[in-house]
Each structure stands twice: as C-alpha cells, then as structure tokens.
Amino acid sequence: MWVLTERLPAQTEADAELAMPFELRQKSRLRTRLADGSEVGLFLARSGVLRGGDCLRGEDGRVLRIVAKPEAVLEVRCADARELARAAYHLGNRHVMLEVGPDYLRLLDDYVLHDMLRQLGCTLTAFEAPFEPEAGAYAGTPHSHGESEFVRKPRIHDFAR
C-alpha cells in the first residue's frame, strides 16, 4: 500500500492521480484505490479539505495529485442578487455546503433542497461537475469543545467602540 502522509503545494509533476468526490476529500484517514487498482492510504494531519489539484507526498517520496471527481450537483440562479442571497440564507440555515460563484450557488443535488429552492423561485440546473464548496468562516482554525482546551472566540461586540 502507498502511504501518503504529507500535504504539498501544487506540483507540476505527480506520479499518480486520485479522483475523489467531495465526501471523501474531507477525510484525513482513508484507505482507497487508484484507477489502476493500486491501494493507497491517507494518513494526513487534520488540516482541512483536499481540493482538486492538491498534492500529497508518500513515505517513499512519490507525489499524488488529487482530482475533484465530478458528481451530481445542483446549480442555483436567481433573478437578482437579493433573491440569490435569500437562497443562500435558507441553504446556510440548513448547514448545506455551498460553492459560491459570481452569480450562482452550487450544492450537491438533493431532491428536498431542489423543491425548497424551486418554491423560492430559483432557476435550477442539475448536472455533473467537480464540487468545491466554501471552506467556512473558521476553516483551519483549531478549536475544542473540551473544558481544558476551551478558547473563547472574540465577538464583534467584544472590541472597543
């Protein structure tokens, strides 16, 4: 098994590529196979989602490039920016991962959300594409819910006026 342990900056050369849907690109520990059947194991520090184009180095020095595998997505468009913001609000209220474009939102296709968005008056298009959602406001910010490691995050009203 090819063991991958280190994230690298984008590389021009890679020894192999691994196509993964978004769900698997969120994992730091994973056992899977390349297209040729070779087994690989990811043992990465927890430091965020793997994105298409990211590279990993194995214990043997070889480099693997991650490919964002196309999957069923739903593209949301609206008549104006206010309606698009309204759709984003309702999706965010349901903690839906979103890819935000200049005039559209993308999410993994889901029939319940499809119906909700249609009721909001959105134009919806379903197709296959790589899904690269926003990382989130606190992505990469370590935090804990344990008492001994609790660090209170500042709020806007904590700052002097």
C-alpha positions as CSV (number, residue, x, y, z in Angstrom):
1,M,0.0,0.0,0.0
2,W,1.2,3.5,-0.9
3,V,1.1,5.5,2.3
4,L,0.5,9.3,1.9
5,T,1.4,11.5,4.9
6,E,2.3,15.0,3.8
7,R,0.4,17.8,2.0
8,L,2.4,19.7,-0.6
9,P,2.0,22.9,-2.5
10,A,0.7,22.3,-6.1
11,Q,3.3,20.4,-8.1
12,T,3.8,20.4,-11.9
13,E,4.7,16.7,-11.8
14,A,2.9,13.9,-10.0
15,D,3.5,10.1,-10.0
16,A,-0.3,9.4,-10.0
17,E,-3.7,11.0,-9.6
18,L,-6.6,10.1,-7.3
19,A,-10.1,11.2,-8.3
20,M,-12.3,11.7,-5.2
21,P,-15.8,13.1,-4.6
22,F,-16.1,15.8,-2.0
23,E,-17.3,13.5,0.7
24,L,-14.0,11.6,0.6
25,R,-11.9,14.7,0.2
26,Q,-12.9,15.7,3.7
27,K,-11.3,12.7,5.3
28,S,-7.7,12.8,6.8
29,R,-7.7,9.0,7.2
30,L,-8.8,6.9,4.2
31,R,-8.0,3.6,2.5
32,T,-8.9,3.6,-1.2
33,R,-7.6,2.6,-4.7
34,L,-6.2,4.4,-7.7
35,A,-7.8,3.8,-11.1
36,D,-5.2,1.1,-11.8
37,G,-6.2,-0.8,-8.7
38,S,-3.2,0.2,-6.6
39,E,-4.1,0.6,-2.9
40,V,-3.4,3.9,-1.2
41,G,-3.8,5.0,2.4
42,L,-4.1,8.6,3.5
43,F,-2.7,9.4,7.0
44,L,-2.8,13.2,7.0
45,A,-2.8,15.8,9.7
46,R,-6.3,17.2,10.1
47,S,-5.9,20.5,8.2
48,G,-9.0,20.9,6.0
49,V,-10.5,19.6,2.9
50,L,-8.4,18.3,0.0
51,R,-9.1,20.3,-3.2
52,G,-8.7,19.4,-6.8
53,G,-5.0,20.0,-7.7
54,D,-3.7,19.5,-4.1
55,C,-0.7,17.2,-3.9
56,L,0.4,14.7,-1.3
57,R,3.7,13.0,-0.7
58,G,4.1,9.4,0.3
59,E,6.5,8.0,2.8
60,D,8.5,6.8,-0.3
61,G,8.8,10.3,-1.7
62,R,6.3,9.8,-4.6
63,V,3.7,12.5,-5.2
64,L,0.0,12.1,-5.7
65,R,-2.3,14.7,-7.2
66,I,-5.9,14.9,-6.0
67,V,-8.6,15.3,-8.7
68,A,-12.1,16.6,-7.7
69,K,-14.3,13.9,-9.1
70,P,-17.4,15.1,-11.0
71,E,-20.6,14.4,-9.0
72,A,-24.3,15.3,-9.2
73,V,-24.6,19.0,-8.4
74,L,-27.4,21.5,-8.5
75,E,-26.7,25.0,-9.8
76,V,-28.9,27.7,-8.4
77,R,-29.5,31.0,-10.2
78,C,-31.9,33.8,-9.4
79,A,-33.4,36.9,-11.0
80,D,-31.3,39.2,-8.9
81,A,-28.6,39.3,-6.1
82,R,-31.2,39.7,-3.4
83,E,-33.0,36.5,-4.4
84,L,-29.7,34.7,-4.6
85,A,-28.7,35.9,-1.1
86,R,-32.1,34.7,0.1
87,A,-31.5,31.3,-1.3
88,A,-28.0,31.2,0.3
89,Y,-29.6,32.2,3.6
90,H,-32.1,29.4,3.5
91,L,-29.4,26.8,2.5
92,G,-27.0,28.1,5.1
93,N,-29.7,27.8,7.7
94,R,-29.7,24.1,6.9
95,H,-25.9,23.9,7.1
96,V,-25.7,23.0,3.4
97,M,-22.2,23.1,1.9
98,L,-22.2,25.6,-0.9
99,E,-19.9,26.5,-3.8
100,V,-20.3,30.2,-4.4
101,G,-19.9,31.6,-7.9
102,P,-20.2,35.2,-9.2
103,D,-23.9,34.7,-10.0
104,Y,-24.8,31.2,-8.8
105,L,-24.7,28.8,-5.9
106,R,-23.8,25.1,-6.3
107,L,-24.7,22.3,-3.9
108,L,-24.8,18.5,-4.0
109,D,-28.0,17.5,-5.7
110,D,-30.8,16.8,-3.2
111,Y,-34.5,16.5,-4.0
112,V,-35.7,18.1,-0.8
113,L,-33.5,21.2,-1.3
114,H,-34.4,21.2,-5.0
115,D,-38.1,21.5,-4.1
116,M,-37.4,24.2,-1.5
117,L,-35.3,26.3,-3.9
118,R,-37.9,25.9,-6.7
119,Q,-40.6,27.2,-4.2
120,L,-38.3,30.2,-3.6
121,G,-38.4,31.0,-7.3
122,C,-34.8,29.9,-8.2
123,T,-33.8,28.6,-11.5
124,L,-32.2,25.1,-11.0
125,T,-29.9,23.1,-13.3
126,A,-28.7,19.6,-12.4
127,F,-25.5,18.3,-13.9
128,E,-22.2,16.5,-13.2
129,A,-19.2,18.7,-12.1
130,P,-16.5,18.7,-9.5
131,F,-17.8,20.2,-6.2
132,E,-15.6,22.7,-4.4
133,P,-17.6,24.3,-1.7
134,E,-16.6,27.2,0.6
135,A,-14.3,26.2,3.4
136,G,-16.3,28.1,6.0
137,A,-15.5,31.1,8.1
138,Y,-13.5,29.2,10.7
139,A,-11.9,26.6,8.4
140,G,-8.4,25.8,9.6
141,T,-9.0,27.5,13.0
142,P,-8.4,24.9,15.6
143,H,-10.9,24.7,18.4
144,S,-12.1,22.3,21.0
145,H,-15.2,21.7,23.0
146,G,-13.3,20.2,25.9
147,E,-13.2,22.3,29.1
148,S,-9.4,22.2,29.5
149,E,-8.7,23.4,25.9
150,F,-11.6,25.9,25.6
151,V,-10.6,29.1,23.9
152,R,-13.4,31.7,23.6
153,K,-13.5,33.3,20.2
154,P,-14.0,37.1,20.2
155,R,-17.3,38.5,19.0
156,I,-17.8,41.8,17.2
157,H,-19.2,43.5,20.3
158,D,-16.0,42.5,22.3
159,F,-14.0,45.2,20.6
160,A,-13.7,48.8,21.8
161,R,-16.1,51.3,20.2
